[in-house]
């Protein structure tokens, strides 16, 4: 059985901040938080295509999706525990 999350990212009214919503489709639990993006417009539109930039951008994306309460890490740990 898979663990499925629905993750949505919506802009807020404040600058470079976004509302990230994590919904566990199995339990229908929802967690959300507002997060500021570390990524520049150039990174999101052009630099991600260059192999030498992908590690840095991947780390920023991980931190962005993880948030202060580490939702992304929790989801990965749960999937590992369940054997996925």
N, C-alpha and C positions, 0 to 999 in steps of 0.2 A: 504494500500500500504506500502510496506517495504522500508526502506532506506538501500541500499546495498553499502558497501565500499569494494574495493579490496585493501588490504594492502600487500605490498611486502617488504621484508627485505633482503637487499643484502650486503655482506661484502664490505668494501672499502680496499684500499691498506694500510691504516694506522691502525696498531695494532688492538685494540678491538672496532673499529668504524664501524658503519653500515649505509647504506643509507635506510631510511624508506620512502616509497611512499604511500600516501593515495589518492585513486581515488574514488570520489563519482560517482557511476555508473549511477545515475539518471541525474545528471547535467554534467557529464564527466569532472568535474574539478579535477585537480591534484595538490596536495601539497606534497612537499618532504623536508626532512632535514637529515643531518648527525647527528648521536647520538652515544655516547660512551655507551657501556653496563656496568652496575654496577654489573652484575651477573658473578659469577665465573664459570669456567668450571664444577666444582663439583656440583654447584647448578643446572646448566642446564642439567646435565647428570644423577644425582643421588638423590640429596637432595629434589627435588620437590616432590618425592614420599612419603616423611615423613610428616604427618599432622602438626607436630610442626614447620616445615620450610615453609609451604605453604603460610602463611600470609606475611612473609617477602619477599619471592620470588614474590608473586603476586603484592606487592607494587612496587618492582623494575621493574617488567614487565610493570605495568601501567605507571610509569614514563618514561620508555624506549619508549613505544608506543606513549605517549603523547607529548614528545618533549617540547621545550621551548615555543612554540606557542600554546600548549594545544589542538592539533588536536583530541585526544581521548576524552577529556572533551567536546569539541564542538560537536562531533558526538553523544555523549550520551545525551547532552542537546537538540540537534535537535530531536533525536528520542523520548525523553520524551515530548517535545513540540508537536510533531506530534501524540502523543498518542500510541507509540509503546513500 
